[in-house]
Amino acid sequence: MQHSATQTQEIAGAPKVSPESSRGRRGPYAKTVRTRERIIDACEALYASKGFRATTVKEIAALAGISDRGLVHHFPSRDDLLFAVLERHEKRSSDAIVHDDPYDVLRAILAQEESLSRDPHLAELRTVISAEAIDPAHPAHEHYRGVYEQWSGFLTDLFRALERRGDLAEGADPAGLAASVIALTDGLQLQRLYGIEGPTGPSILRRLVEDHVPALRTP
């Protein structure tokens, strides 16, 4: 890792970001894209280990191997950096569950949680920033409030669609089940980051969903 292309510096708790992590395109535009992606990689690493508020622009620049001035050229403010990270994360999440059939959507959600459980860095990033954003003054507060509202509405509509098809267990409440899925994923993820041993979050989540949507069970 380099600071202003000359000073080598280690940042505790953050994985290294390779300046050569993205190749294949050519020209000034390709270089700009690679630089921006490298900066966002550095933000993800530092936000996961230190949180957004405790991370400085100098640390991000050092980890990305770019000068402070170069970083500000691509991202003029700290909020711009944060929202670039959030945009990348939300795109990953939405791209993973684009399906028409409710069963395919549920399978994609369960697969996504399985993937997240194998990536402690990404899990920590999501948990740390969303916890920080509880403060109304945090720049991501409204973002996460909207995410939770949309996610709750999306899951409720999904379980209602299954209910209309007669595929939801008798007596199951779509809104309550949606709230349970969100609470379970967040709560178990937080426990895992604390190092609390127990059944894996994805296996418990799968059991909850399959108990209420029996046809989802694999024979």
C-alpha positions as CSV (number, residue, x, y, z in Angstrom):
1,M,0.0,0.0,0.0
2,Q,1.3,3.4,-0.9
3,H,0.6,7.0,0.2
4,S,1.2,9.6,-2.4
5,A,2.9,6.9,-4.5
6,T,5.9,6.9,-2.2
7,Q,5.3,6.2,1.5
8,T,4.4,2.6,2.4
9,Q,2.0,2.3,5.3
10,E,0.1,-0.5,7.0
11,I,-3.4,0.1,8.3
12,A,-4.4,-2.2,11.1
13,G,-7.4,-4.5,10.5
14,A,-7.7,-3.7,6.8
15,P,-6.9,-6.2,4.0
16,K,-4.6,-4.9,1.2
17,V,-6.1,-3.6,-2.0
18,S,-4.1,-4.3,-5.1
19,P,-3.6,-1.4,-7.5
20,E,-3.6,-4.0,-10.3
21,S,-6.9,-5.6,-9.3
22,S,-8.8,-4.5,-12.4
23,R,-7.4,-4.8,-15.9
24,G,-8.7,-5.4,-19.4
25,R,-9.9,-2.0,-20.5
26,R,-7.7,0.6,-22.0
27,G,-7.5,4.4,-22.2
28,P,-8.2,7.3,-19.8
29,Y,-11.8,6.2,-19.0
30,A,-10.6,2.7,-18.1
31,K,-8.0,4.1,-15.8
32,T,-10.6,6.3,-14.1
33,V,-12.9,3.3,-13.6
34,R,-10.1,1.2,-12.2
35,T,-9.0,4.0,-9.9
36,R,-12.6,4.6,-8.6
37,E,-13.1,0.9,-8.0
38,R,-9.8,0.7,-6.1
39,I,-10.9,3.6,-3.9
40,I,-14.2,1.9,-3.2
41,D,-12.4,-1.3,-2.4
42,A,-10.3,0.6,0.2
43,C,-13.4,2.2,1.7
44,E,-15.1,-1.1,2.1
45,A,-12.1,-2.6,3.9
46,L,-11.7,0.4,6.2
47,Y,-15.4,0.9,6.9
48,A,-15.7,-2.7,7.9
49,S,-12.7,-2.6,10.3
50,K,-13.1,0.9,11.7
51,G,-16.5,2.3,10.7
52,F,-17.3,5.2,8.5
53,R,-16.8,8.0,11.1
54,A,-13.4,6.8,12.3
55,T,-12.0,6.4,8.8
56,T,-10.0,9.3,7.4
57,V,-9.5,10.3,3.8
58,K,-5.8,9.9,4.2
59,E,-6.2,6.3,5.3
60,I,-8.4,5.6,2.3
61,A,-6.0,7.2,-0.1
62,A,-3.1,5.3,1.4
63,L,-4.8,1.9,1.1
64,A,-5.9,2.7,-2.4
65,G,-2.4,3.8,-3.5
66,I,-3.5,7.3,-4.5
67,S,-2.7,10.8,-3.3
68,D,-5.2,12.7,-1.2
69,R,-5.7,15.1,-4.0
70,G,-6.3,12.3,-6.5
71,L,-8.9,10.8,-4.2
72,V,-10.8,14.1,-3.9
73,H,-10.7,14.4,-7.6
74,H,-12.8,11.2,-7.9
75,F,-14.9,11.7,-4.7
76,P,-15.1,15.3,-3.6
77,S,-16.5,14.5,-0.1
78,R,-16.6,11.7,2.5
79,D,-20.3,11.3,1.9
80,D,-19.6,10.7,-1.8
81,L,-17.3,7.8,-0.7
82,L,-19.9,6.4,1.6
83,F,-22.6,6.4,-1.0
84,A,-20.4,4.8,-3.6
85,V,-19.9,1.9,-1.2
86,L,-23.6,1.7,-0.5
87,E,-24.5,1.9,-4.2
88,R,-22.1,-1.0,-4.9
89,H,-23.5,-3.1,-2.1
90,E,-27.2,-2.4,-3.0
91,K,-26.4,-3.3,-6.7
92,R,-24.9,-6.6,-5.6
93,S,-27.9,-7.4,-3.5
94,S,-30.5,-6.4,-6.1
95,D,-28.7,-8.2,-9.0
96,A,-28.7,-11.4,-7.0
97,I,-32.4,-11.7,-6.5
98,V,-33.9,-10.5,-9.9
99,H,-36.4,-13.3,-10.6
100,D,-40.1,-13.4,-11.5
101,D,-41.2,-16.5,-9.6
102,P,-41.5,-16.2,-5.8
103,Y,-39.8,-19.5,-5.3
104,D,-36.8,-18.4,-7.4
105,V,-36.7,-15.2,-5.4
106,L,-36.6,-17.0,-2.1
107,R,-33.9,-19.4,-3.3
108,A,-31.9,-16.4,-4.4
109,I,-32.3,-14.7,-1.0
110,L,-31.2,-17.9,0.8
111,A,-28.2,-18.3,-1.6
112,Q,-27.2,-14.7,-1.0
113,E,-27.2,-15.2,2.8
114,E,-25.1,-18.3,2.3
115,S,-22.6,-16.3,0.3
116,L,-22.6,-13.5,2.9
117,S,-21.8,-16.0,5.6
118,R,-18.6,-17.0,3.7
119,D,-17.5,-13.3,3.4
120,P,-17.0,-11.9,6.9
121,H,-15.5,-8.7,5.4
122,L,-18.8,-7.9,3.6
123,A,-20.9,-9.0,6.5
124,E,-18.9,-6.7,8.9
125,L,-19.2,-3.8,6.4
126,R,-23.0,-4.1,6.3
127,T,-23.4,-4.5,10.0
128,V,-21.0,-1.7,11.1
129,I,-22.4,0.9,8.7
130,S,-26.0,0.1,9.3
131,A,-25.4,0.2,13.1
132,E,-23.7,3.6,12.8
133,A,-26.5,4.9,10.6
134,I,-29.0,4.6,13.5
135,D,-28.0,8.1,14.4
136,P,-30.3,10.5,12.5
137,A,-27.3,12.8,11.9
138,H,-25.4,10.0,10.0
139,P,-25.3,10.6,6.2
140,A,-26.6,7.1,5.6
141,H,-29.5,7.2,8.1
142,E,-32.2,7.9,5.5
143,H,-30.7,5.4,3.1
144,Y,-30.9,2.6,5.6
145,R,-34.3,3.6,6.8
146,G,-35.5,3.4,3.2
147,V,-33.7,0.1,2.7
148,Y,-35.4,-1.5,5.7
149,E,-38.8,-0.2,4.6
150,Q,-38.4,-1.4,1.1
151,W,-37.1,-4.8,2.1
152,S,-39.9,-5.2,4.6
153,G,-42.5,-4.3,1.9
154,F,-40.8,-6.5,-0.7
155,L,-40.8,-9.6,1.5
156,T,-44.4,-9.0,2.7
157,D,-45.6,-8.8,-0.9
158,L,-43.6,-11.9,-1.7
159,F,-45.2,-13.9,1.1
160,R,-48.6,-12.5,0.3
161,A,-48.2,-13.8,-3.3
162,L,-47.4,-17.2,-2.0
163,E,-50.4,-17.0,0.4
164,R,-52.7,-16.2,-2.6
165,R,-51.4,-19.3,-4.3
166,G,-52.1,-21.4,-1.2
167,D,-48.4,-22.1,-0.7
168,L,-47.9,-20.4,2.6
169,A,-48.4,-22.5,5.8
170,E,-51.8,-22.1,7.4
171,G,-52.0,-19.3,9.9
172,A,-48.7,-17.6,8.7
173,D,-48.7,-13.8,8.7
174,P,-46.9,-12.4,5.6
175,A,-45.9,-9.2,7.4
176,G,-44.8,-11.0,10.5
177,L,-42.8,-13.5,8.5
178,A,-41.1,-10.7,6.6
179,A,-40.2,-9.0,9.9
180,S,-38.9,-12.3,11.3
181,V,-36.6,-12.9,8.2
182,I,-35.1,-9.4,8.5
183,A,-34.6,-9.7,12.3
184,L,-33.1,-13.2,12.0
185,T,-30.6,-12.3,9.3
186,D,-29.4,-9.1,11.1
187,G,-29.4,-10.7,14.6
188,L,-27.5,-13.8,13.6
189,Q,-25.0,-11.9,11.5
190,L,-24.3,-9.6,14.5
191,Q,-23.8,-12.6,16.8
192,R,-21.4,-14.2,14.3
193,L,-19.3,-11.0,14.2
194,Y,-19.1,-11.2,18.0
195,G,-17.7,-14.7,17.6
196,I,-20.7,-16.4,19.2
197,E,-20.7,-20.0,18.1
198,G,-23.9,-21.8,17.2
199,P,-25.9,-22.9,14.2
200,T,-25.1,-21.0,11.0
201,G,-27.4,-18.1,10.2
202,P,-28.3,-19.4,6.7
203,S,-29.3,-22.8,8.0
204,I,-31.6,-21.2,10.6
205,L,-33.0,-18.8,8.0
206,R,-33.7,-21.7,5.6
207,R,-35.5,-23.6,8.3
208,L,-37.7,-20.6,9.1
209,V,-38.6,-20.1,5.5
210,E,-39.2,-23.7,4.7
211,D,-41.4,-24.1,7.8
212,H,-43.7,-21.5,6.4
213,V,-43.2,-22.3,2.7
214,P,-43.1,-26.2,2.8
215,A,-42.9,-26.6,-1.0
216,L,-39.5,-24.9,-0.9
217,R,-38.0,-27.9,0.9
218,T,-35.6,-29.9,-1.2
219,P,-36.8,-33.6,-1.4
